[in-house]
Amino acid sequence: MLKDYLVLALGSLKHRQLRAWLTVIGVIIGIGSIIALISISQGLENAIVEQFERMGTNRLYVAPEGWESMSFQGLTTRDVERIEKMPEVEWVNPYLMTSEEIEFNNERRFVQQIIGINTEGLAHKWEDMDFGFIEGRLPEHKQTGIAVVGYKIATDVFRKDIHLKSKISIRGQEFKVIGVLEEIGNQDDDTAVWLETEDFRELFNMPDEVHMIELKLKSGIDSNSAANNIANRLERARGNDFFTIMTPEQMLEMIGELLGVIRLVLGGIAAISLVVGGVGIMNSMYTSVLQRRNEIGVMKSVGAENKDIMLVFLVEAGLIGLVGGIIGVLLGSAIALITGEVAAQAGFALLSIKLSWQLSVFGLLFALVIGMIAGVLPARQAAGLRPAEALR
């Protein structure tokens, strides 16, 4: 019986191909948008989770209050010393950050991320960071007058590429490049310049400031418990709580909430286009009912029941939705993959697009259901026609 309904639906669509394809396009746009946007946002979330898993869950980050607005004032070297003395802590790595122009080959460019790093034991501290070098190496302990540059600083910022032993100038002071990092895929890291802490403090007149503290806990230490202990110690010593301690779980939760909101907004926008596609199906089916009144009258006169007439039009509406869903899933998947490639070429290699068969099946079922829902009212109208009236 279902085969008969499909034959009737296909015959109807074949006789009004232009209108059918115009209706299908609305579904394609809606489903394609949903698949592409969800795949891209999920790819970004997966990449972030992979980065945190690689780094491990035993790292904590201490930042000044207001770090979200890039207000770094508040932490000092005394805070670093206090944390280093705690028994739960394996090592501590303080960071200094600023923005400044750098000069190379008689060109000046503004750099958002100039970072001061403590080079003591840096190779051990960064062993989980997945940093590789195109040229050179990490600085040795207390090695001054040197710089490590990110991939894009070396290859994209200046007309001439920066190589090993090149010299860059910051505020009139020269630094010899001893390392060029491989492309990480993170825009902040790829466009950063790292200096030794002592050079940074002298260059920017920051004798005691610390802008962020990264620390690694000893094996077996609970990160939440350690975060509470560190917070209590710093609060007692400082006399204030103008700082924030973040665990990897908190950072992932915060990023997940942000991505969830973005996904919801983007999904809502895409869903609107799908609703428009559903309205298009409904309009097309109403037109089909008007054009096929004689056919409906003939079917009823030879014994077709109301449910049979309804199923004919519901199958036709569902078929329009399904065809649009299939093409939409393919189109959305292609857009997501192309976006991932374009992002990688632009330096955002962290966007790792992985297509999900569950999402594809959801898209197909969603399109089918939307099509059939849109066909309910026209199908009821068709089923409600009296044979004599339909034939007349």
Residue pairs with C-beta under 8 A, 6 or more apart in sequence:
2 315
5 311
5 312
5 315
6 315
6 319
8 312
8 315
8 316
9 312
9 315
9 316
9 319
10 319
12 288
12 292
12 316
13 20
13 316
13 319
13 320
16 288
16 291
19 284
19 287
20 284
20 320
22 280
23 277
23 280
23 281
23 283
23 284
23 320
23 324
24 320
24 323
24 324
24 327
25 277
25 324
26 273
26 276
26 277
26 278
26 279
26 280
26 281
26 324
27 274
27 277
27 278
27 280
27 281
27 320
27 321
27 323
27 324
27 325
27 328
27 367
27 370
27 371
28 277
28 324
28 327
28 328
28 331
29 273
29 274
29 277
29 328
30 270
30 271
30 273
30 274
30 275
30 276
30 277
30 324
30 328
30 367
30 370
31 274
31 324
31 325
31 328
31 329
31 332
31 363
31 366
31 367
32 327
32 328
32 329
32 331
32 332
32 335
33 269
33 270
33 273
33 274
33 332
34 267
34 270
34 271
34 274
34 328
34 332
34 363
34 366
35 328
35 329
35 331
35 332
35 333
35 335
35 336
35 359
35 360
35 363
36 331
36 332
36 333
36 335
36 336
36 339
37 263
37 266
37 267
37 269
37 270
38 263
38 266
38 267
38 359
39 332
39 333
39 336
39 353
39 354
39 355
39 356
39 359
40 336
40 339
40 340
40 351
40 353
41 259
41 262
41 263
41 266
42 263
42 354
42 356
42 359
43 336
43 340
43 351
43 352
43 353
43 354
44 259
44 350
44 351
45 255
45 256
45 259
46 352
46 354
47 350
47 351
47 352
48 252
48 255
48 259
48 350
49 252
50 352
51 350
52 248
52 251
52 252
54 128
54 130
55 128
55 129
55 248
56 128
56 216
56 248
57 223
57 247
57 248
57 249
58 216
58 217
58 218
58 219
58 221
58 223
59 214
59 215
59 216
59 217
59 248
60 214
60 215
60 217
60 223
60 226
60 227
60 230
60 245
60 246
60 247
61 212
61 213
61 214
61 215
61 245
61 246
61 251
62 75
62 79
62 83
62 212
62 213
62 215
62 230
62 234
62 243
62 244
62 245
62 246
63 72
63 75
63 211
63 212
63 213
63 243
63 244
63 246
64 71
64 72
64 73
64 74
64 75
64 211
64 242
64 243
64 244
65 71
65 74
65 241
65 242
65 243
65 244
66 74
67 212
67 244
72 97
72 209
72 211
72 212
73 209
74 242
74 243
75 209
75 210
75 211
75 212
75 213
75 243
76 208
76 209
76 210
77 94
77 208
77 210
78 208
78 237
79 210
79 213
79 234
79 237
79 238
79 243
80 92
80 94
80 210
80 213
82 233
82 234
82 237
83 89
83 92
83 213
83 215
83 230
83 233
83 234
84 92
86 229
86 230
86 233
87 218
88 217
88 218
88 221
88 226
88 229
88 230
89 215
89 216
89 217
89 218
89 226
90 215
90 216
90 217
90 218
91 121
91 124
91 125
91 215
91 216
92 213
92 214
92 215
93 117
93 118
93 122
93 125
93 213
93 214
93 215
94 118
94 197
94 210
94 212
94 213
94 214
95 115
95 116
95 117
95 210
95 211
95 212
95 213
95 214
96 115
96 116
96 197
96 200
96 201
96 204
96 206
96 209
96 210
96 211
97 113
97 114
97 115
97 116
97 211
97 212
98 114
98 204
99 110
99 111
99 112
99 113
99 114
100 110
100 111
100 114
100 170
100 171
100 204
101 108
101 109
101 110
101 111
101 170
102 108
102 109
102 111
102 114
102 153
102 168
102 169
102 170
102 193
103 109
103 168
103 169
103 170
104 158
104 160
104 162
104 166
104 167
104 168
104 169
105 158
105 159
105 160
107 158
107 159
109 157
109 158
111 153
111 157
111 191
111 192
111 193
112 188
112 191
113 150
113 188
113 189
113 191
113 192
113 193
114 170
114 192
114 193
114 195
114 200
115 192
115 193
115 194
115 195
115 200
116 194
116 195
116 196
116 197
116 199
116 200
116 201
117 194
117 195
117 196
117 197
118 197
119 138
119 139
119 140
119 141
119 142
119 143
119 196
119 197
120 141
120 142
121 141
122 138
122 139
122 141
123 138
125 214
125 216
126 138
130 184
131 181
131 182
131 184
132 181
132 182
133 179
133 180
133 181
133 182
134 151
134 154
134 180
134 181
134 182
135 163
135 164
135 179
135 180
136 148
136 164
136 177
136 178
136 179
136 180
137 178
137 179
138 148
138 179
139 146
139 148
139 178
139 179
139 194
139 196
142 196
142 198
143 178
143 196
144 196
144 198
144 199
145 174
145 175
145 176
145 199
146 175
146 176
146 177
146 178
146 195
146 196
147 168
147 175
147 176
147 177
147 178
147 193
147 194
147 195
148 177
148 178
148 179
148 180
148 181
148 193
148 194
149 162
149 168
149 177
149 179
149 180
149 181
149 192
149 193
149 194
150 181
150 184
150 189
150 190
150 191
150 192
150 193
151 180
151 181
151 182
151 183
151 184
151 190
151 347
152 183
152 187
152 190
152 191
152 347
153 162
153 190
153 191
153 192
153 193
154 161
154 162
154 163
154 177
154 180
154 181
155 161
155 162
156 347
157 191
162 168
162 177
162 180
163 177
163 180
164 177
164 178
164 179
164 180
165 176
165 177
165 178
166 176
166 177
167 174
167 175
167 176
167 177
168 174
168 175
168 177
168 193
169 175
170 193
170 195
170 203
171 203
171 204
173 199
173 203
175 195
175 199
181 189
181 190
183 190
183 347
183 349
184 190
184 349
184 350
185 344
185 347
185 348
185 349
185 350
185 351
186 348
186 350
187 347
187 348
190 347
195 203
200 206
201 207
215 230
217 223
217 226
223 247
223 248
223 249
224 247
224 249
227 245
227 247
230 245
231 241
231 243
231 245
234 241
234 243
235 241
274 366
274 367
274 370
277 324
277 370
278 321
278 370
278 371
278 373
278 374
279 374
281 317
281 320
281 321
281 370
281 371
281 374
281 375
282 317
282 374
282 375
282 377
282 378
284 320
285 313
285 316
285 317
285 374
285 375
285 378
285 379
286 377
286 378
286 381
288 313
288 316
288 378
289 296
289 313
289 378
289 381
289 382
292 382
293 385
293 390
294 390
294 391
296 309
296 382
296 385
296 390
297 385
297 387
297 388
297 389
297 390
297 391
297 392
298 391
299 308
299 309
299 312
300 309
300 385
300 386
300 387
300 390
301 387
301 391
306 383
306 384
307 383
309 379
309 382
309 383
309 385
310 379
310 380
310 382
310 383
311 379
312 379
312 382
313 375
313 378
313 379
313 382
314 372
314 375
314 376
314 379
316 375
317 371
317 372
317 374
317 375
317 378
317 379
318 368
318 371
318 372
318 375
319 371
320 371
321 367
321 368
321 369
321 370
321 371
321 372
321 374
322 364
322 367
322 368
322 371
324 367
324 371
325 363
325 364
325 365
325 366
325 367
325 368
326 364
326 367
328 363
328 367
329 360
329 363
329 364
332 363
333 355
333 360
336 353
336 355
337 353
337 355
339 351
339 353
340 351
340 352
340 353
343 349
343 351
344 351
